[in-house]
Amino acid sequence: MIELLEPLSEESDIGQFLSRRGEGLHHLALRVDDVVAALADAPSHGLKLVDKAPRPGSRGTLVGVVDPGREDGVLVQYVQDR
């Protein structure tokens, strides 16, 4: 699934992201069976935790975000269906 986002205002999260970094990929979402386990395993693969615990995501999911430290700023989001 591809989700395209457009800011509702320059002050919105997406508006601020675009003004800092310009257009492009914001994050890559990966479906996982267990977000808690994926977050716990992430540092062993060199990923920095943005979320230390899962939080509610869209469409009734649980999500957790990690930063792979890429220069382009693309984040990785783990997504678990509930």
PyMOL Python script that loads the backbone (N, CA, C, O; Angstrom):
from pymol import cmd

cmd.read_pdbstr("""\
ATOM      1  N   MET A   1       0.843  -1.152   0.000  1.00  0.00           N
ATOM      2  CA  MET A   1       0.000   0.000   0.000  1.00  0.00           C
ATOM      3  C   MET A   1       0.905   1.238   0.000  1.00  0.00           C
ATOM      4  O   MET A   1       1.930   1.260   0.681  1.00  0.00           O
ATOM      5  N   ILE A   2       0.537   2.225  -0.736  1.00  0.00           N
ATOM      6  CA  ILE A   2       1.256   3.499  -0.741  1.00  0.00           C
ATOM      7  C   ILE A   2       0.301   4.569  -0.246  1.00  0.00           C
ATOM      8  O   ILE A   2      -0.829   4.670  -0.722  1.00  0.00           O
ATOM      9  N   GLU A   3       0.750   5.358   0.697  1.00  0.00           N
ATOM     10  CA  GLU A   3      -0.049   6.442   1.251  1.00  0.00           C
ATOM     11  C   GLU A   3       0.657   7.755   0.927  1.00  0.00           C
ATOM     12  O   GLU A   3       1.805   7.966   1.319  1.00  0.00           O
ATOM     13  N   LEU A   4      -0.030   8.621   0.217  1.00  0.00           N
ATOM     14  CA  LEU A   4       0.509   9.934  -0.117  1.00  0.00           C
ATOM     15  C   LEU A   4      -0.060  10.957   0.849  1.00  0.00           C
ATOM     16  O   LEU A   4      -1.262  10.965   1.112  1.00  0.00           O
ATOM     17  N   LEU A   5       0.790  11.812   1.375  1.00  0.00           N
ATOM     18  CA  LEU A   5       0.367  12.802   2.356  1.00  0.00           C
ATOM     19  C   LEU A   5       0.566  14.204   1.816  1.00  0.00           C
ATOM     20  O   LEU A   5       1.523  14.480   1.092  1.00  0.00           O
ATOM     21  N   GLU A   6      -0.350  15.080   2.179  1.00  0.00           N
ATOM     22  CA  GLU A   6      -0.257  16.490   1.822  1.00  0.00           C
ATOM     23  C   GLU A   6      -0.539  17.286   3.093  1.00  0.00           C
ATOM     24  O   GLU A   6      -1.509  16.994   3.793  1.00  0.00           O
ATOM     25  N   PRO A   7       0.283  18.282   3.405  1.00  0.00           N
ATOM     26  CA  PRO A   7       0.059  19.040   4.633  1.00  0.00           C
ATOM     27  C   PRO A   7      -1.203  19.897   4.541  1.00  0.00           C
ATOM     28  O   PRO A   7      -1.511  20.474   3.498  1.00  0.00           O
ATOM     29  N   LEU A   8      -1.919  19.961   5.657  1.00  0.00           N
ATOM     30  CA  LEU A   8      -3.082  20.835   5.735  1.00  0.00           C
ATOM     31  C   LEU A   8      -2.667  22.266   6.039  1.00  0.00           C
ATOM     32  O   LEU A   8      -3.402  23.212   5.754  1.00  0.00           O
ATOM     33  N   SER A   9      -1.473  22.417   6.627  1.00  0.00           N
ATOM     34  CA  SER A   9      -0.913  23.739   6.891  1.00  0.00           C
ATOM     35  C   SER A   9       0.603  23.605   6.987  1.00  0.00           C
ATOM     36  O   SER A   9       1.121  22.500   7.146  1.00  0.00           O
ATOM     37  N   GLU A  10       1.306  24.712   6.893  1.00  0.00           N
ATOM     38  CA  GLU A  10       2.764  24.687   7.013  1.00  0.00           C
ATOM     39  C   GLU A  10       3.202  24.321   8.426  1.00  0.00           C
ATOM     40  O   GLU A  10       4.335  23.883   8.625  1.00  0.00           O
ATOM     41  N   GLU A  11       2.317  24.493   9.416  1.00  0.00           N
ATOM     42  CA  GLU A  11       2.639  24.191  10.807  1.00  0.00           C
ATOM     43  C   GLU A  11       2.376  22.732  11.163  1.00  0.00           C
ATOM     44  O   GLU A  11       2.782  22.288  12.237  1.00  0.00           O
ATOM     45  N   SER A  12       1.716  21.978  10.301  1.00  0.00           N
ATOM     46  CA  SER A  12       1.438  20.569  10.591  1.00  0.00           C
ATOM     47  C   SER A  12       2.743  19.768  10.568  1.00  0.00           C
ATOM     48  O   SER A  12       3.759  20.245  10.063  1.00  0.00           O
ATOM     49  N   ASP A  13       2.709  18.556  11.114  1.00  0.00           N
ATOM     50  CA  ASP A  13       3.913  17.709  11.120  1.00  0.00           C
ATOM     51  C   ASP A  13       4.455  17.519   9.708  1.00  0.00           C
ATOM     52  O   ASP A  13       5.660  17.638   9.486  1.00  0.00           O
ATOM     53  N   ILE A  14       3.588  17.231   8.768  1.00  0.00           N
ATOM     54  CA  ILE A  14       4.020  17.016   7.385  1.00  0.00           C
ATOM     55  C   ILE A  14       4.510  18.323   6.771  1.00  0.00           C
ATOM     56  O   ILE A  14       5.496  18.322   6.034  1.00  0.00           O
ATOM     57  N   GLY A  15       3.846  19.426   7.058  1.00  0.00           N
ATOM     58  CA  GLY A  15       4.290  20.729   6.555  1.00  0.00           C
ATOM     59  C   GLY A  15       5.678  21.086   7.058  1.00  0.00           C
ATOM     60  O   GLY A  15       6.504  21.588   6.295  1.00  0.00           O
ATOM     61  N   GLN A  16       5.943  20.834   8.331  1.00  0.00           N
ATOM     62  CA  GLN A  16       7.268  21.114   8.901  1.00  0.00           C
ATOM     63  C   GLN A  16       8.324  20.194   8.301  1.00  0.00           C
ATOM     64  O   GLN A  16       9.441  20.628   8.019  1.00  0.00           O
ATOM     65  N   PHE A  17       7.976  18.930   8.107  1.00  0.00           N
ATOM     66  CA  PHE A  17       8.904  17.990   7.485  1.00  0.00           C
ATOM     67  C   PHE A  17       9.293  18.467   6.088  1.00  0.00           C
ATOM     68  O   PHE A  17      10.472  18.463   5.733  1.00  0.00           O
ATOM     69  N   LEU A  18       8.303  18.876   5.296  1.00  0.00           N
ATOM     70  CA  LEU A  18       8.576  19.331   3.932  1.00  0.00           C
ATOM     71  C   LEU A  18       9.422  20.597   3.907  1.00  0.00           C
ATOM     72  O   LEU A  18      10.290  20.744   3.046  1.00  0.00           O
ATOM     73  N   SER A  19       9.180  21.508   4.836  1.00  0.00           N
ATOM     74  CA  SER A  19       9.975  22.747   4.837  1.00  0.00           C
ATOM     75  C   SER A  19      11.420  22.486   5.260  1.00  0.00           C
ATOM     76  O   SER A  19      12.324  23.202   4.829  1.00  0.00           O
ATOM     77  N   ARG A  20      11.652  21.461   6.105  1.00  0.00           N
ATOM     78  CA  ARG A  20      13.015  21.118   6.521  1.00  0.00           C
ATOM     79  C   ARG A  20      13.752  20.290   5.473  1.00  0.00           C
ATOM     80  O   ARG A  20      14.930  20.529   5.209  1.00  0.00           O
ATOM     81  N   ARG A  21      13.065  19.321   4.878  1.00  0.00           N
ATOM     82  CA  ARG A  21      13.748  18.331   4.035  1.00  0.00           C
ATOM     83  C   ARG A  21      13.334  18.341   2.572  1.00  0.00           C
ATOM     84  O   ARG A  21      14.010  17.749   1.731  1.00  0.00           O
ATOM     85  N   GLY A  22      12.245  18.996   2.267  1.00  0.00           N
ATOM     86  CA  GLY A  22      11.746  18.967   0.892  1.00  0.00           C
ATOM     87  C   GLY A  22      10.924  17.710   0.631  1.00  0.00           C
ATOM     88  O   GLY A  22      10.736  16.869   1.510  1.00  0.00           O
ATOM     89  N   GLU A  23      10.448  17.612  -0.592  1.00  0.00           N
ATOM     90  CA  GLU A  23       9.621  16.468  -0.958  1.00  0.00           C
ATOM     91  C   GLU A  23      10.438  15.188  -0.970  1.00  0.00           C
ATOM     92  O   GLU A  23      11.645  15.210  -1.214  1.00  0.00           O
ATOM     93  N   GLY A  24       9.778  14.087  -0.706  1.00  0.00           N
ATOM     94  CA  GLY A  24      10.455  12.800  -0.750  1.00  0.00           C
ATOM     95  C   GLY A  24       9.812  11.802   0.181  1.00  0.00           C
ATOM     96  O   GLY A  24       8.734  12.040   0.727  1.00  0.00           O
ATOM     97  N   LEU A  25      10.474  10.699   0.354  1.00  0.00           N
ATOM     98  CA  LEU A  25       9.996   9.611   1.192  1.00  0.00           C
ATOM     99  C   LEU A  25      10.183   9.968   2.662  1.00  0.00           C
ATOM    100  O   LEU A  25      11.283  10.323   3.084  1.00  0.00           O
ATOM    101  N   HIS A  26       9.112   9.874   3.435  1.00  0.00           N
ATOM    102  CA  HIS A  26       9.159  10.173   4.870  1.00  0.00           C
ATOM    103  C   HIS A  26       9.541   8.931   5.667  1.00  0.00           C
ATOM    104  O   HIS A  26      10.474   8.968   6.470  1.00  0.00           O
ATOM    105  N   HIS A  27       8.819   7.828   5.447  1.00  0.00           N
ATOM    106  CA  HIS A  27       9.147   6.593   6.152  1.00  0.00           C
ATOM    107  C   HIS A  27       8.716   5.371   5.355  1.00  0.00           C
ATOM    108  O   HIS A  27       7.874   5.450   4.460  1.00  0.00           O
ATOM    109  N   LEU A  28       9.311   4.255   5.702  1.00  0.00           N
ATOM    110  CA  LEU A  28       8.987   2.971   5.107  1.00  0.00           C
ATOM    111  C   LEU A  28       8.360   2.135   6.205  1.00  0.00           C
ATOM    112  O   LEU A  28       8.968   1.940   7.258  1.00  0.00           O
ATOM    113  N   ALA A  29       7.150   1.638   5.975  1.00  0.00           N
ATOM    114  CA  ALA A  29       6.446   0.836   6.974  1.00  0.00           C
ATOM    115  C   ALA A  29       6.596  -0.645   6.651  1.00  0.00           C
ATOM    116  O   ALA A  29       6.392  -1.074   5.516  1.00  0.00           O
ATOM    117  N   LEU A  30       6.956  -1.418   7.675  1.00  0.00           N
ATOM    118  CA  LEU A  30       7.110  -2.862   7.534  1.00  0.00           C
ATOM    119  C   LEU A  30       6.129  -3.563   8.461  1.00  0.00           C
ATOM    120  O   LEU A  30       6.092  -3.275   9.657  1.00  0.00           O
ATOM    121  N   ARG A  31       5.334  -4.482   7.921  1.00  0.00           N
ATOM    122  CA  ARG A  31       4.392  -5.240   8.750  1.00  0.00           C
ATOM    123  C   ARG A  31       5.154  -6.304   9.517  1.00  0.00           C
ATOM    124  O   ARG A  31       5.926  -7.067   8.937  1.00  0.00           O
ATOM    125  N   VAL A  32       4.933  -6.352  10.825  1.00  0.00           N
ATOM    126  CA  VAL A  32       5.573  -7.345  11.693  1.00  0.00           C
ATOM    127  C   VAL A  32       4.504  -8.029  12.542  1.00  0.00           C
ATOM    128  O   VAL A  32       3.408  -7.499  12.725  1.00  0.00           O
ATOM    129  N   ASP A  33       4.837  -9.208  13.054  1.00  0.00           N
ATOM    130  CA  ASP A  33       3.905  -9.925  13.926  1.00  0.00           C
ATOM    131  C   ASP A  33       3.886  -9.348  15.335  1.00  0.00           C
ATOM    132  O   ASP A  33       2.869  -9.424  16.025  1.00  0.00           O
ATOM    133  N   ASP A  34       5.012  -8.768  15.767  1.00  0.00           N
ATOM    134  CA  ASP A  34       5.155  -8.301  17.152  1.00  0.00           C
ATOM    135  C   ASP A  34       6.027  -7.041  17.185  1.00  0.00           C
ATOM    136  O   ASP A  34       7.249  -7.123  17.061  1.00  0.00           O
ATOM    137  N   VAL A  35       5.398  -5.888  17.350  1.00  0.00           N
ATOM    138  CA  VAL A  35       6.134  -4.616  17.372  1.00  0.00           C
ATOM    139  C   VAL A  35       7.080  -4.560  18.566  1.00  0.00           C
ATOM    140  O   VAL A  35       8.194  -4.053  18.435  1.00  0.00           O
ATOM    141  N   VAL A  36       6.672  -5.060  19.711  1.00  0.00           N
ATOM    142  CA  VAL A  36       7.532  -5.042  20.899  1.00  0.00           C
ATOM    143  C   VAL A  36       8.829  -5.791  20.609  1.00  0.00           C
ATOM    144  O   VAL A  36       9.912  -5.298  20.922  1.00  0.00           O
ATOM    145  N   ALA A  37       8.729  -6.971  20.017  1.00  0.00           N
ATOM    146  CA  ALA A  37       9.915  -7.771  19.696  1.00  0.00           C
ATOM    147  C   ALA A  37      10.767  -7.078  18.630  1.00  0.00           C
ATOM    148  O   ALA A  37      11.995  -7.093  18.718  1.00  0.00           O
ATOM    149  N   ALA A  38      10.132  -6.474  17.628  1.00  0.00           N
ATOM    150  CA  ALA A  38      10.875  -5.783  16.567  1.00  0.00           C
ATOM    151  C   ALA A  38      11.645  -4.592  17.132  1.00  0.00           C
ATOM    152  O   ALA A  38      12.796  -4.370  16.757  1.00  0.00           O
ATOM    153  N   LEU A  39      11.026  -3.827  18.026  1.00  0.00           N
ATOM    154  CA  LEU A  39      11.721  -2.693  18.654  1.00  0.00           C
ATOM    155  C   LEU A  39      12.869  -3.183  19.530  1.00  0.00           C
ATOM    156  O   LEU A  39      13.939  -2.574  19.547  1.00  0.00           O
ATOM    157  N   ALA A  40      12.657  -4.271  20.251  1.00  0.00           N
ATOM    158  CA  ALA A  40      13.708  -4.806  21.123  1.00  0.00           C
ATOM    159  C   ALA A  40      14.905  -5.298  20.309  1.00  0.00           C
ATOM    160  O   ALA A  40      16.044  -5.209  20.768  1.00  0.00           O
ATOM    161  N   ASP A  41      14.656  -5.811  19.114  1.00  0.00           N
ATOM    162  CA  ASP A  41      15.710  -6.362  18.263  1.00  0.00           C
ATOM    163  C   ASP A  41      16.422  -5.290  17.431  1.00  0.00           C
ATOM    164  O   ASP A  41      17.549  -5.508  16.985  1.00  0.00           O
ATOM    165  N   ALA A  42      15.791  -4.155  17.220  1.00  0.00           N
ATOM    166  CA  ALA A  42      16.314  -3.118  16.322  1.00  0.00           C
ATOM    167  C   ALA A  42      17.735  -2.652  16.658  1.00  0.00           C
ATOM    168  O   ALA A  42      18.554  -2.559  15.744  1.00  0.00           O
ATOM    169  N   PRO A  43      18.070  -2.355  17.919  1.00  0.00           N
ATOM    170  CA  PRO A  43      19.431  -1.888  18.210  1.00  0.00           C
ATOM    171  C   PRO A  43      20.520  -2.897  17.831  1.00  0.00           C
ATOM    172  O   PRO A  43      21.639  -2.496  17.511  1.00  0.00           O
ATOM    173  N   SER A  44      20.216  -4.175  17.862  1.00  0.00           N
ATOM    174  CA  SER A  44      21.220  -5.167  17.481  1.00  0.00           C
ATOM    175  C   SER A  44      21.537  -5.116  15.979  1.00  0.00           C
ATOM    176  O   SER A  44      22.515  -5.706  15.520  1.00  0.00           O
ATOM    177  N   HIS A  45      20.699  -4.405  15.228  1.00  0.00           N
ATOM    178  CA  HIS A  45      20.920  -4.214  13.789  1.00  0.00           C
ATOM    179  C   HIS A  45      21.395  -2.795  13.479  1.00  0.00           C
ATOM    180  O   HIS A  45      21.406  -2.375  12.322  1.00  0.00           O
ATOM    181  N   GLY A  46      21.790  -2.053  14.531  1.00  0.00           N
ATOM    182  CA  GLY A  46      22.309  -0.703  14.335  1.00  0.00           C
ATOM    183  C   GLY A  46      21.254   0.372  14.177  1.00  0.00           C
ATOM    184  O   GLY A  46      21.563   1.482  13.744  1.00  0.00           O
ATOM    185  N   LEU A  47      20.014   0.063  14.521  1.00  0.00           N
ATOM    186  CA  LEU A  47      18.933   1.041  14.408  1.00  0.00           C
ATOM    187  C   LEU A  47      18.717   1.755  15.737  1.00  0.00           C
ATOM    188  O   LEU A  47      18.777   1.134  16.798  1.00  0.00           O
ATOM    189  N   LYS A  48      18.467   3.054  15.679  1.00  0.00           N
ATOM    190  CA  LYS A  48      18.211   3.862  16.869  1.00  0.00           C
ATOM    191  C   LYS A  48      16.703   3.941  17.102  1.00  0.00           C
ATOM    192  O   LYS A  48      15.940   4.248  16.187  1.00  0.00           O
ATOM    193  N   LEU A  49      16.288   3.664  18.327  1.00  0.00           N
ATOM    194  CA  LEU A  49      14.860   3.715  18.647  1.00  0.00           C
ATOM    195  C   LEU A  49      14.364   5.156  18.682  1.00  0.00           C
ATOM    196  O   LEU A  49      14.956   6.012  19.339  1.00  0.00           O
ATOM    197  N   VAL A  50      13.287   5.407  17.977  1.00  0.00           N
ATOM    198  CA  VAL A  50      12.550   6.659  18.095  1.00  0.00           C
ATOM    199  C   VAL A  50      11.438   6.425  19.118  1.00  0.00           C
ATOM    200  O   VAL A  50      11.200   7.257  19.993  1.00  0.00           O
ATOM    201  N   ASP A  51      10.763   5.278  18.996  1.00  0.00           N
ATOM    202  CA  ASP A  51       9.732   4.851  19.950  1.00  0.00           C
ATOM    203  C   ASP A  51      10.304   3.721  20.788  1.00  0.00           C
ATOM    204  O   ASP A  51      10.785   2.722  20.251  1.00  0.00           O
ATOM    205  N   LYS A  52      10.250   3.880  22.104  1.00  0.00           N
ATOM    206  CA  LYS A  52      10.733   2.815  22.995  1.00  0.00           C
ATOM    207  C   LYS A  52       9.657   1.763  23.244  1.00  0.00           C
ATOM    208  O   LYS A  52       9.948   0.646  23.670  1.00  0.00           O
ATOM    209  N   ALA A  53       8.415   2.138  22.971  1.00  0.00           N
ATOM    210  CA  ALA A  53       7.280   1.229  23.133  1.00  0.00           C
ATOM    211  C   ALA A  53       6.296   1.500  21.999  1.00  0.00           C
ATOM    212  O   ALA A  53       6.263   2.602  21.452  1.00  0.00           O
ATOM    213  N   PRO A  54       5.497   0.497  21.647  1.00  0.00           N
ATOM    214  CA  PRO A  54       4.516   0.709  20.577  1.00  0.00           C
ATOM    215  C   PRO A  54       3.480   1.749  20.968  1.00  0.00           C
ATOM    216  O   PRO A  54       3.215   1.990  22.146  1.00  0.00           O
ATOM    217  N   ARG A  55       2.908   2.350  19.948  1.00  0.00           N
ATOM    218  CA  ARG A  55       1.830   3.320  20.170  1.00  0.00           C
ATOM    219  C   ARG A  55       0.731   3.049  19.150  1.00  0.00           C
ATOM    220  O   ARG A  55       0.970   2.373  18.150  1.00  0.00           O
ATOM    221  N   PRO A  56      -0.458   3.563  19.388  1.00  0.00           N
ATOM    222  CA  PRO A  56      -1.544   3.339  18.423  1.00  0.00           C
ATOM    223  C   PRO A  56      -1.212   3.979  17.076  1.00  0.00           C
ATOM    224  O   PRO A  56      -0.730   5.110  17.011  1.00  0.00           O
ATOM    225  N   GLY A  57      -1.475   3.242  16.021  1.00  0.00           N
ATOM    226  CA  GLY A  57      -1.290   3.745  14.669  1.00  0.00           C
ATOM    227  C   GLY A  57      -2.639   3.892  13.978  1.00  0.00           C
ATOM    228  O   GLY A  57      -3.688   3.731  14.601  1.00  0.00           O
ATOM    229  N   SER A  58      -2.602   4.197  12.702  1.00  0.00           N
ATOM    230  CA  SER A  58      -3.844   4.345  11.956  1.00  0.00           C
ATOM    231  C   SER A  58      -4.454   2.979  11.666  1.00  0.00           C
ATOM    232  O   SER A  58      -3.766   1.958  11.692  1.00  0.00           O
ATOM    233  N   ARG A  59      -5.729   2.979  11.397  1.00  0.00           N
ATOM    234  CA  ARG A  59      -6.474   1.779  11.027  1.00  0.00           C
ATOM    235  C   ARG A  59      -6.398   0.671  12.084  1.00  0.00           C
ATOM    236  O   ARG A  59      -6.410  -0.512  11.745  1.00  0.00           O
ATOM    237  N   GLY A  60      -6.320   1.054  13.359  1.00  0.00           N
ATOM    238  CA  GLY A  60      -6.330   0.081  14.448  1.00  0.00           C
ATOM    239  C   GLY A  60      -5.045  -0.713  14.625  1.00  0.00           C
ATOM    240  O   GLY A  60      -5.078  -1.817  15.170  1.00  0.00           O
ATOM    241  N   THR A  61      -3.925  -0.181  14.182  1.00  0.00           N
ATOM    242  CA  THR A  61      -2.649  -0.896  14.288  1.00  0.00           C
ATOM    243  C   THR A  61      -1.849  -0.415  15.495  1.00  0.00           C
ATOM    244  O   THR A  61      -2.179   0.592  16.122  1.00  0.00           O
ATOM    245  N   LEU A  62      -0.795  -1.157  15.801  1.00  0.00           N
ATOM    246  CA  LEU A  62       0.234  -0.708  16.735  1.00  0.00           C
ATOM    247  C   LEU A  62       1.472  -0.415  15.904  1.00  0.00           C
ATOM    248  O   LEU A  62       1.789  -1.161  14.977  1.00  0.00           O
ATOM    249  N   VAL A  63       2.178   0.671  16.229  1.00  0.00           N
ATOM    250  CA  VAL A  63       3.359   1.033  15.449  1.00  0.00           C
ATOM    251  C   VAL A  63       4.520   1.380  16.364  1.00  0.00           C
ATOM    252  O   VAL A  63       4.334   1.744  17.525  1.00  0.00           O
ATOM    253  N   GLY A  64       5.711   1.261  15.821  1.00  0.00           N
ATOM    254  CA  GLY A  64       6.939   1.676  16.483  1.00  0.00           C
ATOM    255  C   GLY A  64       7.908   2.147  15.417  1.00  0.00           C
ATOM    256  O   GLY A  64       8.043   1.504  14.376  1.00  0.00           O
ATOM    257  N   VAL A  65       8.586   3.264  15.662  1.00  0.00           N
ATOM    258  CA  VAL A  65       9.475   3.867  14.667  1.00  0.00           C
ATOM    259  C   VAL A  65      10.925   3.741  15.108  1.00  0.00           C
ATOM    260  O   VAL A  65      11.251   3.921  16.282  1.00  0.00           O
ATOM    261  N   VAL A  66      11.794   3.425  14.140  1.00  0.00           N
ATOM    262  CA  VAL A  66      13.232   3.391  14.365  1.00  0.00           C
ATOM    263  C   VAL A  66      13.908   4.247  13.300  1.00  0.00           C
ATOM    264  O   VAL A  66      13.361   4.479  12.222  1.00  0.00           O
ATOM    265  N   ASP A  67      15.107   4.705  13.628  1.00  0.00           N
ATOM    266  CA  ASP A  67      15.896   5.536  12.722  1.00  0.00           C
ATOM    267  C   ASP A  67      17.123   4.737  12.297  1.00  0.00           C
ATOM    268  O   ASP A  67      17.975   4.423  13.127  1.00  0.00           O
ATOM    269  N   PRO A  68      17.217   4.406  11.007  1.00  0.00           N
ATOM    270  CA  PRO A  68      18.386   3.651  10.555  1.00  0.00           C
ATOM    271  C   PRO A  68      19.627   4.513  10.373  1.00  0.00           C
ATOM    272  O   PRO A  68      20.673   4.007   9.967  1.00  0.00           O
ATOM    273  N   GLY A  69      19.526   5.811  10.669  1.00  0.00           N
ATOM    274  CA  GLY A  69      20.685   6.692  10.568  1.00  0.00           C
ATOM    275  C   GLY A  69      21.085   7.004   9.144  1.00  0.00           C
ATOM    276  O   GLY A  69      22.249   7.299   8.875  1.00  0.00           O
ATOM    277  N   ARG A  70      20.142   6.943   8.238  1.00  0.00           N
ATOM    278  CA  ARG A  70      20.422   7.254   6.837  1.00  0.00           C
ATOM    279  C   ARG A  70      20.512   8.754   6.644  1.00  0.00           C
ATOM    280  O   ARG A  70      19.814   9.510   7.320  1.00  0.00           O
ATOM    281  N   GLU A  71      21.350   9.185   5.747  1.00  0.00           N
ATOM    282  CA  GLU A  71      21.503  10.618   5.481  1.00  0.00           C
ATOM    283  C   GLU A  71      20.254  11.236   4.884  1.00  0.00           C
ATOM    284  O   GLU A  71      20.028  12.437   5.032  1.00  0.00           O
ATOM    285  N   ASP A  72      19.427  10.424   4.201  1.00  0.00           N
ATOM    286  CA  ASP A  72      18.222  10.975   3.592  1.00  0.00           C
ATOM    287  C   ASP A  72      17.082  11.136   4.599  1.00  0.00           C
ATOM    288  O   ASP A  72      16.029  11.670   4.249  1.00  0.00           O
ATOM    289  N   GLY A  73      17.271  10.685   5.841  1.00  0.00           N
ATOM    290  CA  GLY A  73      16.287  10.891   6.895  1.00  0.00           C
ATOM    291  C   GLY A  73      15.095   9.960   6.856  1.00  0.00           C
ATOM    292  O   GLY A  73      14.154  10.153   7.625  1.00  0.00           O
ATOM    293  N   VAL A  74      15.096   8.947   5.981  1.00  0.00           N
ATOM    294  CA  VAL A  74      13.960   8.029   5.883  1.00  0.00           C
ATOM    295  C   VAL A  74      13.919   7.149   7.128  1.00  0.00           C
ATOM    296  O   VAL A  74      14.898   6.482   7.463  1.00  0.00           O
ATOM    297  N   LEU A  75      12.779   7.156   7.803  1.00  0.00           N
ATOM    298  CA  LEU A  75      12.567   6.359   9.004  1.00  0.00           C
ATOM    299  C   LEU A  75      11.962   5.013   8.634  1.00  0.00           C
ATOM    300  O   LEU A  75      11.437   4.845   7.533  1.00  0.00           O
ATOM    301  N   VAL A  76      12.036   4.055   9.552  1.00  0.00           N
ATOM    302  CA  VAL A  76      11.388   2.754   9.391  1.00  0.00           C
ATOM    303  C   VAL A  76      10.327   2.641  10.481  1.00  0.00           C
ATOM    304  O   VAL A  76      10.593   2.890  11.656  1.00  0.00           O
ATOM    305  N   GLN A  77       9.125   2.262  10.068  1.00  0.00           N
ATOM    306  CA  GLN A  77       8.019   2.089  11.007  1.00  0.00           C
ATOM    307  C   GLN A  77       7.600   0.631  10.992  1.00  0.00           C
ATOM    308  O   GLN A  77       7.282   0.083   9.937  1.00  0.00           O
ATOM    309  N   TYR A  78       7.597   0.002  12.157  1.00  0.00           N
ATOM    310  CA  TYR A  78       7.068  -1.354  12.292  1.00  0.00           C
ATOM    311  C   TYR A  78       5.582  -1.245  12.557  1.00  0.00           C
ATOM    312  O   TYR A  78       5.152  -0.430  13.373  1.00  0.00           O
ATOM    313  N   VAL A  79       4.792  -2.064  11.869  1.00  0.00           N
ATOM    314  CA  VAL A  79       3.334  -2.008  11.983  1.00  0.00           C
ATOM    315  C   VAL A  79       2.803  -3.391  12.305  1.00  0.00           C
ATOM    316  O   VAL A  79       3.112  -4.367  11.621  1.00  0.00           O
ATOM    317  N   GLN A  80       1.994  -3.460  13.364  1.00  0.00           N
ATOM    318  CA  GLN A  80       1.366  -4.726  13.778  1.00  0.00           C
ATOM    319  C   GLN A  80      -0.138  -4.555  13.727  1.00  0.00           C
ATOM    320  O   GLN A  80      -0.688  -3.617  14.302  1.00  0.00           O
ATOM    321  N   ASP A  81      -0.807  -5.482  13.023  1.00  0.00           N
ATOM    322  CA  ASP A  81      -2.270  -5.490  13.050  1.00  0.00           C
ATOM    323  C   ASP A  81      -2.742  -5.957  14.414  1.00  0.00           C
ATOM    324  O   ASP A  81      -2.131  -6.838  15.020  1.00  0.00           O
ATOM    325  N   ARG A  82      -3.824  -5.374  14.898  1.00  0.00           N
ATOM    326  CA  ARG A  82      -4.358  -5.797  16.200  1.00  0.00           C
ATOM    327  C   ARG A  82      -5.511  -6.732  16.007  1.00  0.00           C
ATOM    328  O   ARG A  82      -6.097  -7.200  16.984  1.00  0.00           O
TER     329      ARG A  82
END
""", "prot")
cmd.dss("prot")
cmd.show_as("cartoon", "prot")
cmd.util.cbc("prot")
cmd.orient("prot")
